[in-house]
Amino acid sequence: MNPVLWRRSCERLAVDLPEHQFNTWIRPLVVHDAGTDDASEDSVPEVLTVRVANRFKLDWIRSQYAGRIEAALAEVAGKPVRLELALLPRAESAPAGAPASAAPATLRHGGTQHAAAALALPPGMPSGVGVGANAPRALPPAATSHRLNASLTFDTLVAGRANSIARTAALHVAAAPGATYNPLFIYGGVGLGKTHLVHAVGNALLAERPEARVLYLNAEQFISDVVKNYQRKTFDELKAKYHGLDLLLIDDVQFFAGKDRTQEEFFNAFEALLAKRAHIIMTCDTYPKGLVDIDERLTSRFDSGLSVAIEPPELEMRVAILIAKARAEATEMPEDVAFFIAKNVRANVRELEGALRKVLAYSRFSHKEIAIGLAREALKDLLSIQNRQISVENIQKTVADFYKIKVADMYSKKRPASIARPRQIAMYLAKDMTKKSLPEIGELFGGRDHTTVLHAVRKIGAERQRNGELNQQLHVLEQTLKG
């Protein structure tokens, strides 16, 4: 009954789901136990095991589709059937000696089929249609090194609200490169995990398809390549290196600003890769339309796929990151110490890691257990710098400069939104980043009542949770004030 049950359930799901979702996530699944074709009631299983090509797809299907699959199974079987997901053995996903064009449709994204051939097929097209005999391509020497950091994977990335959307999109791309979200544009401030995410996608693809042509680089490395090839008049080599990739991962595309020849070559590479349904993932410090001195045809291409932000990590996520990073160093971080560090280091993940290294080193060198007192001693320079540099007056000036208003407007009674909102943001930061009381802050803002300050703090704090653009602005202000 298993194949009959599964086939009929898939027919129901194909009606309920958008075609690209069904072809990407449901069609490649493999029922584990073929059982019998007898359709008797007794042969209906209580548990149906379905195998998935890789762990990224398994996690996604479990979270997004398992409930719908079980509902379809129950509807066809006439009784509840529990879905069990398991990884497809490597030997089954890549039969020895099987030609790429003969790979079964169920293994479209999990086998060893040539990546360019697989990505050139429309989702759901039977394997072998339009593929032909594909001889392995010779790789230009410069493209054989993918430059990926093997330790930056989805497993080592701490997930949280701040990166949930970007992480979900990256998982989707890792499981089905070339299908959707192409290009994927990830933006946010420094040290928030953008680079970790792009490395994770590259490592995931190579784990499934070792022959895939993947390249990670920083925008400045691409600029350097363009300059070298321009000087040598060897642009064919540049095209051979970039135009034949299956996955291009490029950091900090904002550095292309003002470099016309670089932008021209990147545009050409971009078009060539999209034409062959290779995937492109870029990171940037701002959203595509916020880029300056970048050709409009490039920014429009950047925005043509999916643009997602990584936000500064919230307190709980910072704590989880510290505990996870400490465990990676074979050290257990007490939760109260993690909270102490997380409350005092709020800018980004990179600064968190730096603070953690100081605390761990101090503990080892002094032969003392990790505790709040030890953390305070280890981070005393950082804490004293923060306390010395961040004042209400400094906050007022920084916020006024950022929003292009006068510092005097912070104390005035003017109430237009262009002034009142920056003033509320300054009050919020004053409460969050200094030890001043609400009445003291109110006095420094033109003698305002403490209830006015409290209202501003609560309003901006609540809006920060749901407004990604405001959260980014506050993050920039906090980083500016801290350093």
C-alpha positions as CSV (number, residue, x, y, z in Angstrom):
1,M,0.0,0.0,0.0
2,N,2.9,2.4,0.7
3,P,3.6,3.4,-3.0
4,V,-0.2,3.6,-3.7
5,L,-0.8,5.7,-0.6
6,W,2.2,7.9,-1.3
7,R,1.3,8.4,-4.9
8,R,-2.3,9.3,-4.2
9,S,-1.3,11.6,-1.4
10,C,1.2,13.4,-3.7
11,E,-1.6,13.9,-6.2
12,R,-3.6,15.7,-3.5
13,L,-0.6,17.8,-2.5
14,A,0.1,18.7,-6.1
15,V,-3.4,20.2,-6.3
16,D,-3.1,22.1,-3.0
17,L,0.4,23.5,-3.3
18,P,1.9,25.9,-5.8
19,E,3.6,24.0,-8.6
20,H,7.1,25.3,-7.8
21,Q,6.8,24.4,-4.1
22,F,5.5,20.9,-5.0
23,N,8.3,20.3,-7.5
24,T,11.0,21.6,-5.2
25,W,10.0,20.0,-1.9
26,I,7.5,17.1,-2.4
27,R,8.3,15.5,-5.7
28,P,12.0,14.6,-4.7
29,L,10.9,12.7,-1.6
30,V,11.4,8.9,-1.6
31,V,9.1,6.5,0.3
32,H,11.3,4.2,2.3
33,D,9.5,0.9,2.5
34,A,7.9,-0.1,-0.8
35,G,5.7,-2.7,0.9
36,T,3.0,-4.1,-1.4
37,D,0.6,-2.7,-4.0
38,D,-2.3,-4.4,-2.2
39,A,-4.7,-1.7,-1.3
40,S,-6.4,-3.5,1.5
41,E,-7.1,-1.7,4.8
42,D,-4.7,-4.0,6.7
43,S,-1.8,-2.8,4.6
44,V,-2.2,0.8,5.5
45,P,0.9,1.7,7.7
46,E,0.6,3.6,10.9
47,V,3.9,5.2,10.2
48,L,5.2,6.1,6.7
49,T,8.9,6.8,6.4
50,V,9.9,9.2,3.7
51,R,13.6,9.8,2.9
52,V,15.0,13.2,2.1
53,A,18.2,14.1,0.2
54,N,19.9,16.2,2.9
55,R,19.4,17.6,6.4
56,F,18.6,21.1,5.2
57,K,15.7,19.8,3.2
58,L,14.7,17.6,6.1
59,D,14.5,20.5,8.5
60,W,12.6,22.6,6.0
61,I,10.0,19.9,5.1
62,R,9.5,19.1,8.8
63,S,8.8,22.7,9.7
64,Q,6.8,23.8,6.6
65,Y,5.2,20.7,5.0
66,A,5.0,17.8,7.5
67,G,1.5,18.7,8.8
68,R,0.1,19.0,5.2
69,I,1.7,15.8,4.2
70,E,0.2,13.9,7.2
71,A,-3.2,15.4,6.5
72,A,-3.1,14.2,2.9
73,L,-1.9,10.7,4.0
74,A,-4.8,10.5,6.5
75,E,-7.3,11.7,3.9
76,V,-6.2,9.0,1.4
77,A,-5.8,6.2,4.0
78,G,-9.0,7.0,6.0
79,K,-7.1,6.9,9.2
80,P,-4.2,8.8,10.8
81,V,-0.8,8.0,9.3
82,R,2.3,9.5,11.0
83,L,5.0,10.9,8.8
84,E,8.6,10.0,9.6
85,L,11.4,11.8,7.8
86,A,14.9,10.3,7.4
87,L,18.0,11.1,5.4
88,L,18.5,9.3,2.2
89,P,21.7,7.2,2.3
90,R,24.5,8.6,0.3
91,A,24.8,5.4,-1.7
92,E,21.2,5.7,-2.8
93,S,21.5,9.4,-3.7
94,A,24.4,8.8,-6.0
95,P,24.4,5.3,-7.6
96,A,27.9,4.2,-8.6
97,G,28.5,4.6,-12.3
98,A,25.1,6.1,-13.0
99,P,25.2,8.8,-15.7
100,A,24.1,12.2,-14.7
101,S,21.3,12.3,-17.3
102,A,19.8,9.1,-15.9
103,A,19.5,10.3,-12.3
104,P,15.9,9.7,-11.0
105,A,13.7,12.7,-10.6
106,T,13.4,12.0,-6.9
107,L,17.1,12.7,-6.5
108,R,17.1,16.0,-8.5
109,H,18.8,18.0,-5.8
110,G,20.4,15.2,-3.8
111,G,22.5,13.2,-6.3
112,T,25.7,13.9,-8.1
113,Q,24.1,15.1,-11.3
114,H,26.1,17.9,-12.9
115,A,25.0,21.1,-11.2
116,A,24.7,23.2,-14.4
117,A,22.5,20.5,-16.1
118,A,20.3,20.1,-13.0
119,L,19.8,23.9,-12.6
120,A,19.0,24.3,-16.3
121,L,15.9,22.1,-16.0
122,P,12.5,23.6,-15.2
123,P,11.3,22.3,-11.8
124,G,9.6,19.0,-12.1
125,M,10.8,18.1,-15.7
126,P,11.7,14.4,-15.8
127,S,15.4,13.7,-15.6
128,G,17.1,13.1,-19.0
129,V,14.9,15.6,-20.9
130,G,17.0,18.2,-22.5
131,V,20.2,17.3,-20.6
132,G,22.1,15.4,-23.2
133,A,25.6,14.0,-22.7
134,N,27.5,16.4,-20.5
135,A,31.2,15.8,-20.4
136,P,32.9,17.2,-17.2
137,R,34.0,20.8,-17.8
138,A,37.6,21.8,-17.3
139,L,37.9,24.3,-14.4
140,P,40.1,27.3,-14.8
141,P,42.9,27.1,-12.2
142,A,41.6,30.1,-10.3
143,A,38.1,28.6,-9.9
144,T,39.1,25.3,-8.3
145,S,39.6,27.0,-4.9
146,H,36.2,27.8,-3.4
147,R,37.7,29.9,-0.5
148,L,35.0,28.6,1.9
149,N,35.5,28.4,5.6
150,A,34.5,24.9,6.5
151,S,33.6,25.8,10.1
152,L,30.9,28.3,9.0
153,T,27.8,26.0,8.5
154,F,24.2,26.1,9.4
155,D,24.9,23.9,12.3
156,T,27.3,26.4,13.9
157,L,25.0,29.4,13.2
158,V,22.9,30.4,16.2
159,A,19.4,31.1,15.0
160,G,17.2,33.8,16.4
161,R,14.7,36.5,15.6
162,A,17.4,38.8,14.2
163,N,18.4,36.3,11.5
164,S,15.4,34.1,11.1
165,I,14.2,35.4,7.7
166,A,17.7,35.5,6.2
167,R,18.5,32.0,7.6
168,T,15.3,30.5,6.2
169,A,16.0,32.0,2.8
170,A,19.5,30.7,2.9
171,L,18.3,27.2,3.8
172,H,15.9,27.3,0.9
173,V,18.7,28.3,-1.5
174,A,21.0,25.6,-0.1
175,A,18.3,22.9,-0.6
176,A,17.3,24.0,-4.2
177,P,19.9,26.3,-5.7
178,G,18.8,28.1,-8.9
179,A,15.2,27.5,-8.2
180,T,14.0,30.6,-6.3
181,Y,15.3,33.6,-4.5
182,N,17.9,34.3,-7.2
183,P,19.8,36.5,-6.5
184,L,19.6,36.4,-2.7
185,F,20.7,39.8,-1.3
186,I,21.5,39.8,2.5
187,Y,22.1,43.2,4.1
188,G,22.8,44.5,7.6
189,G,25.5,46.1,9.8
190,V,29.0,44.7,10.4
191,G,29.5,41.6,12.4
192,L,25.9,40.3,12.3
193,G,26.6,37.0,10.6
194,K,26.1,37.8,6.9
195,T,29.4,36.1,5.9
196,H,28.6,33.1,8.1
197,L,25.3,32.6,6.2
198,V,26.8,32.7,2.7
199,H,29.6,30.3,3.7
200,A,26.9,28.0,5.1
201,V,25.1,27.9,1.8
202,G,28.3,27.1,-0.1
203,N,29.4,24.4,2.3
204,A,25.9,22.8,2.2
205,L,26.0,22.7,-1.6
206,L,29.5,21.2,-1.7
207,A,28.4,18.6,0.9
208,E,25.7,17.4,-1.5
209,R,27.4,18.0,-4.8
210,P,31.2,18.0,-4.4
211,E,31.7,18.7,-8.1
212,A,29.7,21.9,-8.0
213,R,31.6,25.0,-8.9
214,V,31.4,27.3,-5.9
215,L,33.3,30.5,-5.3
216,Y,33.3,32.8,-2.3
217,L,35.1,36.2,-2.4
218,N,34.9,39.7,-1.0
219,A,34.0,42.5,-3.4
220,E,37.5,43.9,-3.1
221,Q,38.9,40.6,-4.4
222,F,36.6,40.9,-7.5
223,I,37.8,44.4,-8.0
224,S,41.4,43.2,-7.8
225,D,40.7,40.5,-10.4
226,V,39.1,43.1,-12.8
227,V,42.2,45.4,-12.4
228,K,44.7,42.6,-13.1
229,N,42.8,41.4,-16.1
230,Y,42.4,44.9,-17.4
231,Q,46.1,45.5,-17.2
232,R,46.9,42.2,-18.9
233,K,44.0,42.5,-21.4
234,T,42.9,38.9,-20.4
235,F,39.2,39.4,-19.9
236,D,38.5,35.9,-21.4
237,E,40.2,34.5,-18.2
238,L,38.0,36.6,-16.1
239,K,34.9,35.3,-17.9
240,A,36.1,31.7,-17.6
241,K,36.6,32.1,-13.9
242,Y,33.2,33.7,-13.1
243,H,30.7,32.9,-15.8
244,G,31.0,29.1,-15.4
245,L,30.2,29.0,-11.7
246,D,27.2,27.2,-10.2
247,L,27.2,29.3,-7.1
248,L,28.8,32.8,-6.6
249,L,29.0,34.1,-3.0
250,I,30.2,37.7,-2.8
251,D,30.6,39.9,0.3
252,D,30.3,43.7,0.6
253,V,29.1,44.7,-2.8
254,Q,28.9,48.3,-1.6
255,F,32.6,48.5,-2.4
256,F,31.7,48.5,-6.1
257,A,30.6,52.1,-5.7
258,G,32.3,54.4,-8.2
259,K,34.1,51.7,-10.0
260,D,32.6,51.7,-13.5
261,R,34.7,48.9,-15.1
262,T,34.2,46.6,-12.1
263,Q,30.4,47.2,-12.2
264,E,30.4,46.5,-16.0
265,E,32.2,43.2,-15.5
266,F,30.1,42.2,-12.5
267,F,26.9,43.0,-14.5
268,N,28.2,40.7,-17.3
269,A,29.0,37.9,-14.8
270,F,25.6,38.4,-13.1
271,E,23.7,38.1,-16.4
272,A,25.7,35.0,-17.5
273,L,25.1,33.2,-14.2
274,L,21.4,34.0,-14.1
275,A,21.0,32.9,-17.7
276,K,22.3,29.4,-16.8
277,R,20.3,29.3,-13.6
278,A,23.4,29.4,-11.4
279,H,22.8,31.1,-8.0
280,I,24.2,34.3,-6.7
281,I,24.2,35.4,-3.1
282,M,25.4,38.9,-2.1
283,T,25.9,40.7,1.1
284,C,25.9,44.4,1.7
285,D,25.7,47.0,4.5
286,T,22.5,48.5,3.1
287,Y,19.5,47.5,1.1
288,P,19.8,47.6,-2.7
289,K,18.0,51.0,-3.2
290,G,20.2,52.5,-0.5
291,L,23.4,52.0,-2.5
292,V,25.1,55.1,-3.9
293,D,27.4,55.4,-7.0
294,I,26.2,52.0,-8.3
295,D,24.7,51.8,-11.8
296,E,20.9,51.6,-11.6
297,R,20.8,48.5,-13.8
298,L,22.9,46.7,-11.2
299,T,20.8,47.8,-8.2
300,S,17.7,46.8,-10.0
301,R,19.2,43.3,-10.6
302,F,20.2,43.1,-6.9
303,D,16.6,43.8,-6.0
304,S,15.1,41.4,-8.5
305,G,15.3,38.3,-6.4
306,L,14.9,38.4,-2.6
307,S,16.4,41.1,-0.3
308,V,16.5,40.2,3.4
309,A,18.0,41.9,6.4
310,I,20.0,40.6,9.3
311,E,19.3,42.7,12.4
312,P,21.4,43.1,15.5
313,P,20.8,40.2,17.9
314,E,18.4,40.6,20.7
315,L,19.5,39.9,24.3
316,E,18.4,36.3,24.4
317,M,20.1,35.6,21.1
318,R,23.3,37.2,22.3
319,V,23.2,34.9,25.4
320,A,22.7,31.9,23.2
321,I,25.6,32.9,21.0
322,L,27.9,33.3,23.9
323,I,26.9,29.9,25.4
324,A,27.3,28.2,22.0
325,K,30.7,29.8,21.3
326,A,32.0,28.9,24.7
327,R,30.9,25.2,24.2
328,A,32.8,25.3,20.9
329,E,35.8,26.1,23.0
330,A,35.0,23.2,25.3
331,T,33.9,25.5,28.1
332,E,30.6,25.8,29.9
333,M,29.5,29.4,30.2
334,P,27.3,30.1,33.2
335,E,24.0,31.7,32.1
336,D,24.3,34.6,34.5
337,V,27.7,35.4,33.1
338,A,26.4,35.2,29.6
339,F,23.6,37.6,30.5
340,F,26.1,40.0,32.0
341,I,28.3,40.0,28.9
342,A,25.3,40.2,26.6
343,K,23.9,43.2,28.4
344,N,27.2,45.1,28.1
345,V,28.1,44.1,24.6
346,R,25.3,44.8,22.2
347,A,26.8,46.0,19.0
348,N,27.3,42.8,17.0
349,V,28.3,39.2,17.1
350,R,32.0,40.0,16.3
351,E,32.3,42.1,19.5
352,L,30.5,39.4,21.5
353,E,33.1,36.9,20.3
354,G,35.9,39.3,21.2
355,A,34.5,39.8,24.7
356,L,34.1,36.1,25.2
357,R,37.7,35.4,24.2
358,K,38.9,37.9,26.8
359,V,36.8,36.3,29.5
360,L,37.9,32.7,28.6
361,A,41.6,33.8,28.4
362,Y,41.4,35.6,31.7
363,S,39.8,32.5,33.3
364,R,42.5,30.2,32.0
365,F,45.4,32.5,32.8
366,S,44.2,33.2,36.3
367,H,43.0,29.6,37.0
368,K,39.7,31.0,38.2
369,E,36.2,29.8,37.4
370,I,34.1,31.9,35.1
371,A,31.8,34.2,37.2
372,I,30.4,37.6,36.9
373,G,33.2,39.1,39.0
374,L,35.8,37.6,36.7
375,A,33.9,38.8,33.6
376,R,33.8,42.3,35.0
377,E,37.5,42.2,35.7
378,A,38.3,40.8,32.2
379,L,36.2,43.4,30.5
380,K,37.0,46.4,32.7
381,D,38.7,48.3,29.9
382,L,35.7,47.8,27.6
383,L,33.2,48.8,30.3
384,S,35.2,51.8,31.4
385,I,35.5,53.1,27.8
386,Q,31.7,52.7,27.4
387,N,31.0,54.5,30.6
388,R,33.5,57.3,29.8
389,Q,32.5,58.0,26.2
390,I,28.7,57.6,26.2
391,S,27.0,60.6,27.7
392,V,23.6,62.1,27.1
393,E,25.2,65.1,25.4
394,N,27.2,62.8,23.1
395,I,24.0,60.9,22.3
396,Q,22.1,64.1,21.5
397,K,24.8,65.3,19.2
398,T,25.2,61.9,17.4
399,V,21.4,61.5,16.9
400,A,21.1,65.1,15.7
401,D,23.9,64.6,13.2
402,F,22.4,61.3,12.0
403,Y,18.9,62.8,11.4
404,K,20.3,66.2,10.2
405,I,18.7,68.4,12.8
406,K,20.2,70.9,15.2
407,V,21.4,69.8,18.6
408,A,19.4,72.7,20.0
409,D,16.2,70.9,18.8
410,M,16.8,68.3,21.4
411,Y,16.1,70.8,24.1
412,S,13.5,72.9,22.3
413,K,9.7,72.7,22.6
414,K,9.3,72.2,18.8
415,R,7.0,69.2,18.0
416,P,7.1,68.5,14.2
417,A,7.7,64.8,13.5
418,S,11.1,65.6,11.9
419,I,12.3,66.8,15.3
420,A,10.1,64.9,17.8
421,R,11.0,61.5,16.5
422,P,14.8,61.9,16.7
423,R,14.4,63.4,20.1
424,Q,12.5,60.3,21.3
425,I,15.2,58.1,19.8
426,A,17.8,60.1,21.7
427,M,15.8,59.6,24.9
428,Y,15.6,55.9,24.3
429,L,19.3,55.6,23.7
430,A,20.1,57.8,26.8
431,K,18.1,55.4,29.0
432,D,19.5,52.3,27.3
433,M,23.2,53.4,27.2
434,T,23.7,55.5,30.2
435,K,23.1,55.2,33.9
436,K,21.0,58.3,34.1
437,S,17.5,58.2,35.7
438,L,14.4,59.2,33.8
439,P,14.1,62.6,35.7
440,E,17.8,63.2,34.9
441,I,17.3,62.5,31.3
442,G,14.2,64.6,31.1
443,E,16.2,67.5,32.7
444,L,18.8,67.2,30.0
445,F,16.2,67.3,27.3
446,G,15.0,70.8,28.1
447,G,13.4,70.1,31.5
448,R,10.9,67.5,30.3
449,D,8.9,65.4,32.8
450,H,10.1,61.9,33.4
451,T,6.8,60.5,32.1
452,T,7.7,62.1,28.7
453,V,11.0,60.2,28.7
454,L,9.3,57.0,29.8
455,H,6.8,57.3,26.9
456,A,9.6,57.8,24.4
457,V,11.5,54.8,25.7
458,R,8.6,52.5,25.6
459,K,7.4,53.7,22.2
460,I,10.8,53.4,20.5
461,G,11.6,50.1,22.2
462,A,8.3,48.6,21.0
463,E,8.7,49.9,17.5
464,R,12.2,48.6,17.3
465,Q,10.9,45.0,17.7
466,R,8.7,45.2,14.6
467,N,10.3,47.9,12.4
468,G,13.5,46.5,10.8
469,E,14.5,49.9,9.3
470,L,14.4,51.6,12.7
471,N,16.3,48.7,14.2
472,Q,19.0,49.2,11.6
473,Q,19.2,52.9,12.3
474,L,19.5,52.3,16.1
475,H,22.2,49.7,15.5
476,V,24.2,52.2,13.5
477,L,23.8,54.9,16.2
478,E,24.8,52.4,18.9
479,Q,27.9,51.4,17.0
480,T,28.8,55.0,16.3
481,L,28.4,55.9,20.0
482,K,30.5,52.9,21.1
483,G,33.4,53.4,18.9
